[in-house]
Amino acid sequence: MISEISGDCLVEVSGEGCAACLAVLPNCAAVAKKFGLKLVKISVEEEPQAINKFSLSRIPSIIVVKGGEVVAACSGYQPPEILELWVQAKLGL
């Protein structure tokens, strides 16, 4: 949920029945766990305002939040090794 976004977290915005969304969620969970980030999952069906709030054009979208502020976003399926490197670079880890 959008209200759960705070501190350092990884946000996964997805839709029901989206194969890429289902495939990327375990990757997001693994990367969040590895870096000690909270994982926030947002469904566009339940929270359609997320599309405008984060200026999203596609789902799935993955958002990196540092100190409660969005620092980066990408969309589409991301393999775990690419996602890990991307999050690491965006958070300066």
Contacts in CASP RR format, 6 or more apart in sequence:
PFRMAT RR
TARGET T0000
AUTHOR 0000-0000-0000
METHOD contacts of the structure
MODEL  1
MISEISGDCLVEVSGEGCAACLAVLPNCAAVAKKFGLKLVKISVEEEPQA
INKFSLSRIPSIIVVKGGEVVAACSGYQPPEILELWVQAKLGL
1 40 0 8 1.000
1 42 0 8 1.000
1 46 0 8 1.000
1 47 0 8 1.000
2 42 0 8 1.000
2 47 0 8 1.000
2 49 0 8 1.000
2 50 0 8 1.000
2 53 0 8 1.000
4 38 0 8 1.000
4 40 0 8 1.000
5 11 0 8 1.000
5 40 0 8 1.000
5 65 0 8 1.000
5 68 0 8 1.000
6 38 0 8 1.000
6 65 0 8 1.000
6 67 0 8 1.000
6 68 0 8 1.000
7 38 0 8 1.000
7 65 0 8 1.000
7 66 0 8 1.000
7 67 0 8 1.000
7 68 0 8 1.000
8 36 0 8 1.000
8 37 0 8 1.000
8 38 0 8 1.000
8 65 0 8 1.000
8 66 0 8 1.000
8 67 0 8 1.000
8 68 0 8 1.000
8 91 0 8 1.000
9 32 0 8 1.000
9 37 0 8 1.000
9 38 0 8 1.000
9 39 0 8 1.000
9 40 0 8 1.000
9 65 0 8 1.000
9 68 0 8 1.000
10 28 0 8 1.000
10 31 0 8 1.000
10 32 0 8 1.000
10 35 0 8 1.000
10 37 0 8 1.000
10 38 0 8 1.000
10 39 0 8 1.000
10 40 0 8 1.000
10 62 0 8 1.000
10 63 0 8 1.000
10 64 0 8 1.000
10 65 0 8 1.000
10 87 0 8 1.000
11 39 0 8 1.000
11 40 0 8 1.000
11 41 0 8 1.000
11 42 0 8 1.000
11 54 0 8 1.000
11 62 0 8 1.000
11 63 0 8 1.000
11 64 0 8 1.000
11 65 0 8 1.000
12 21 0 8 1.000
12 24 0 8 1.000
12 25 0 8 1.000
12 28 0 8 1.000
12 39 0 8 1.000
12 40 0 8 1.000
12 41 0 8 1.000
12 42 0 8 1.000
12 60 0 8 1.000
12 61 0 8 1.000
12 62 0 8 1.000
12 63 0 8 1.000
13 42 0 8 1.000
13 44 0 8 1.000
13 50 0 8 1.000
13 51 0 8 1.000
13 54 0 8 1.000
13 56 0 8 1.000
13 59 0 8 1.000
13 60 0 8 1.000
13 61 0 8 1.000
13 62 0 8 1.000
13 63 0 8 1.000
14 21 0 8 1.000
14 22 0 8 1.000
14 24 0 8 1.000
14 25 0 8 1.000
14 41 0 8 1.000
14 42 0 8 1.000
14 43 0 8 1.000
14 44 0 8 1.000
14 59 0 8 1.000
14 60 0 8 1.000
14 61 0 8 1.000
15 21 0 8 1.000
15 43 0 8 1.000
15 44 0 8 1.000
15 45 0 8 1.000
15 59 0 8 1.000
15 60 0 8 1.000
16 43 0 8 1.000
16 45 0 8 1.000
18 59 0 8 1.000
18 60 0 8 1.000
20 59 0 8 1.000
20 60 0 8 1.000
20 76 0 8 1.000
20 77 0 8 1.000
21 59 0 8 1.000
21 60 0 8 1.000
23 77 0 8 1.000
24 60 0 8 1.000
24 62 0 8 1.000
24 76 0 8 1.000
24 77 0 8 1.000
24 78 0 8 1.000
24 83 0 8 1.000
25 41 0 8 1.000
25 60 0 8 1.000
27 78 0 8 1.000
27 79 0 8 1.000
27 80 0 8 1.000
27 83 0 8 1.000
28 39 0 8 1.000
28 62 0 8 1.000
28 83 0 8 1.000
29 39 0 8 1.000
30 80 0 8 1.000
31 37 0 8 1.000
31 80 0 8 1.000
31 83 0 8 1.000
31 84 0 8 1.000
31 87 0 8 1.000
32 38 0 8 1.000
32 39 0 8 1.000
33 39 0 8 1.000
34 84 0 8 1.000
35 87 0 8 1.000
35 88 0 8 1.000
35 91 0 8 1.000
35 93 0 8 1.000
37 87 0 8 1.000
42 50 0 8 1.000
44 50 0 8 1.000
44 51 0 8 1.000
44 59 0 8 1.000
50 56 0 8 1.000
54 61 0 8 1.000
54 63 0 8 1.000
54 70 0 8 1.000
54 73 0 8 1.000
55 73 0 8 1.000
56 73 0 8 1.000
56 75 0 8 1.000
57 75 0 8 1.000
58 75 0 8 1.000
58 76 0 8 1.000
59 75 0 8 1.000
59 76 0 8 1.000
60 75 0 8 1.000
60 76 0 8 1.000
60 77 0 8 1.000
61 73 0 8 1.000
61 74 0 8 1.000
61 75 0 8 1.000
61 76 0 8 1.000
62 73 0 8 1.000
62 74 0 8 1.000
62 75 0 8 1.000
62 76 0 8 1.000
62 78 0 8 1.000
62 83 0 8 1.000
63 70 0 8 1.000
63 72 0 8 1.000
63 73 0 8 1.000
64 70 0 8 1.000
64 71 0 8 1.000
64 72 0 8 1.000
64 73 0 8 1.000
64 86 0 8 1.000
64 87 0 8 1.000
64 90 0 8 1.000
64 91 0 8 1.000
65 71 0 8 1.000
66 90 0 8 1.000
66 91 0 8 1.000
71 90 0 8 1.000
71 91 0 8 1.000
72 86 0 8 1.000
72 90 0 8 1.000
74 86 0 8 1.000
78 86 0 8 1.000
87 93 0 8 1.000
END
